[in-house]
């Protein structure tokens, strides 16, 4: 068997394995595929149609991660789907262009009502674009998805300490492998938030009021 054939088979097997990590309620409408883009992100979600989401993975980079790291990063994306925080169809830019064009046109013909409608369209689309690119909201959504990924891991048989350790290890690896300073800072913020969450979970484990199985959650 040639190396190319062996590699292709390994990639197919990995995509099939990841499909089994989807909660049953998502398996009918979430697709897991390897991306064919040039220099793509490691993993991301994208809406590809009505009620259909695709998780796209750069399998060349993916295979360098440990299985547990892959699992937690995959569940992070699953959590984003469940939390409805993935990018939607990019109608905002088209709407902004239409609104601006309409506003310029109505200034020329001096129709006040249509001008107001065009400006309203600009305002709505501009606000949605700002929301999408707001770094504070983006990192907040990512941190929430990390917490939900931990819960998904326990649903699939991980102990709580091992789930935290695997996610922490994955984020540390991404920090080490990411040259872009802005993206690296996002991973660092997520790691710090994960550590705080792990400490809270550890405190709950020790609390007699909440008898959770004991374990070391240090990252």
C-alpha positions in Angstrom: 0.0 0.0 0.0 1.4 3.4 -1.0 1.9 6.2 1.5 -0.7 8.3 -0.3 -3.3 5.6 -0.1 -2.5 4.9 3.6 -2.7 8.6 4.4 -6.0 9.0 2.6 -7.4 6.0 4.4 -6.3 7.3 7.8 -8.0 10.7 7.0 -11.2 9.0 6.1 -11.1 6.9 9.3 -10.5 10.0 11.4 -13.4 11.8 9.9 -15.6 8.8 10.6 -14.3 8.7 14.2 -15.1 12.3 14.7 -18.6 11.8 13.3 -19.2 9.3 16.2 -18.3 12.1 18.6 -21.3 14.1 17.6 -24.2 14.0 20.0 -27.1 11.9 18.4 -29.3 15.0 18.0 -26.7 16.6 15.6 -25.7 13.6 13.5 -28.3 14.1 10.9 -27.5 17.7 10.0 -23.8 18.3 10.9 -21.2 17.2 8.4 -17.5 16.6 9.2 -15.1 17.1 6.3 -11.4 17.8 5.6 -10.9 21.3 4.1 -9.2 21.8 0.7 -8.4 25.5 1.2 -4.8 26.9 1.2 -3.6 27.7 4.7 -7.0 27.2 6.4 -7.6 27.3 10.2 -7.2 24.1 12.1 -10.9 23.6 12.6 -14.0 25.7 12.0 -17.7 25.6 11.5 -19.6 26.9 8.5 -23.3 27.1 7.6 -23.5 25.5 4.1 -27.3 25.5 3.7 -30.6 25.7 5.5 -30.3 23.5 8.6 -26.9 22.1 7.6 -23.6 22.8 9.2 -20.1 21.6 8.2 -17.2 21.2 10.5 -14.1 21.7 8.4 -10.7 20.3 9.5 -7.2 20.8 8.2 -6.2 17.2 8.5 -2.5 17.8 7.8 -2.3 19.9 11.0 -4.9 17.8 12.8 -2.8 14.6 12.8 0.0 16.3 14.8 -2.4 16.6 17.8 -3.0 13.9 20.4 -6.4 12.1 20.3 -7.6 13.7 23.5 -6.6 17.2 22.2 -8.5 16.6 19.0 -11.5 15.4 20.8 -11.8 18.5 23.0 -11.2 20.9 20.1 -13.8 19.1 18.1 -16.3 19.3 21.0 -15.5 23.0 21.2 -16.9 23.4 17.7 -19.9 21.2 18.5 -20.6 23.4 21.5 -20.5 26.5 19.2 -23.1 24.8 17.0 -25.3 24.0 20.0 -24.9 27.6 21.3 -25.7 29.0 17.8 -22.5 31.1 17.7 -21.2 30.0 14.3 -20.9 32.5 11.4 -24.0 32.7 9.3 -24.4 33.6 5.7 -22.7 36.8 5.0 -25.7 38.9 3.9 -24.5 41.9 5.9 -21.9 43.1 3.4 -24.3 42.9 0.5 -27.0 44.7 2.5 -24.5 47.4 3.5 -23.6 47.9 -0.1 -27.2 48.1 -1.2 -28.0 50.5 1.6 -25.1 52.8 0.8 -25.9 52.7 -2.9 -29.6 53.4 -2.2 -28.7 56.3 0.1 -26.5 57.9 -2.5 -29.2 57.4 -5.1 -32.0 58.9 -3.0 -29.8 61.9 -2.1 -29.7 62.5 -5.9 -33.5 62.2 -6.4 -34.3 63.7 -3.0 -36.9 61.1 -1.8 -36.8 61.4 2.0 -38.7 58.2 2.8 -36.5 56.0 0.6 -33.4 57.7 2.0 -34.5 56.8 5.5 -35.1 53.2 4.5 -31.6 53.0 2.9 -30.0 54.5 6.0 -31.9 52.1 8.2 -30.6 49.1 6.1 -27.0 50.5 6.4 -27.5 50.8 10.2 -28.8 47.2 10.7 -26.2 45.6 8.5 -23.4 47.7 10.0 -24.4 46.8 13.5 -24.5 43.1 12.6 -21.0 43.4 11.1 -19.7 45.1 14.2 -21.2 42.2 16.3 -19.5 39.6 14.2 -16.1 41.2 14.5 -16.4 42.4 18.1 -13.4 40.7 19.8 -14.9 40.9 23.3 -18.0 39.0 22.2 -15.9 36.5 20.1 -13.7 35.5 23.1 -16.7 35.3 25.4 -18.4 32.9 23.0 -15.2 30.9 22.7 -14.8 30.6 26.5 -18.4 29.5 26.9 -17.9 26.9 24.1 -14.8 25.6 26.0 -17.0 25.1 29.2 -19.6 23.3 27.1 -17.0 21.2 25.5 -15.9 20.0 28.9 -19.5 19.0 29.6 -19.7 17.1 26.3 -16.5 15.3 27.1 -17.9 14.0 30.4 -21.0 12.9 28.4 -18.8 10.8 26.2 -17.0 9.1 29.2 -14.2 11.5 30.2 -13.7 12.3 33.9 -14.0 16.0 34.7 -10.3 16.3 35.5 -9.2 14.6 32.3 -11.5 16.7 30.3 -10.0 19.9 31.7 -6.4 18.5 31.2 -7.1 17.6 27.6 -8.6 21.0 26.7 -5.8 22.8 28.5 -3.2 20.7 26.7 -4.8 21.5 23.3 -4.9 25.2 24.0 -1.2 25.2 25.1 -0.3 23.4 21.9 -2.2 25.9 19.8 -0.5 28.8 21.6 2.9 27.3 20.8 2.1 26.7 17.1 0.3 30.0 16.4 2.6 32.7 15.0 -0.1 35.3 14.7 0.0 37.4 17.9 -3.7 38.4 17.9 -4.9 34.8 17.4 -2.3 33.6 20.0 -3.7 36.1 22.5 -7.2 34.6 22.1 -5.9 31.2 22.9 -4.1 32.5 25.9 -7.3 34.2 27.2 -9.2 31.0 26.7 -6.5 29.1 28.6 -6.6 31.5 31.5 -10.4 31.3 31.6 -10.2 27.5 31.5 -7.8 27.5 34.5 -10.3 29.6 36.5 -13.1 27.2 35.6 -11.0 24.2 36.6 -10.2 25.7 39.9 -13.9 26.3 40.5 -14.7 22.7 39.6 -11.9 21.5 41.9 -13.4 23.6 44.7 -16.8 22.0 44.1 -15.3 18.5 44.2 -14.0 19.2 47.7 -17.3 20.7 48.9 -19.4 18.3 51.0 -22.6 19.8 49.6 -21.7 18.7 46.1 -20.3 15.1 46.1 -18.6 15.0 42.8 -15.9 12.4 42.1 -12.5 13.7 43.3 -9.6 14.3 41.0 -6.9 16.7 40.2 -8.1 19.3 37.7 -4.8 21.3 37.5 -3.9 22.2 33.9 
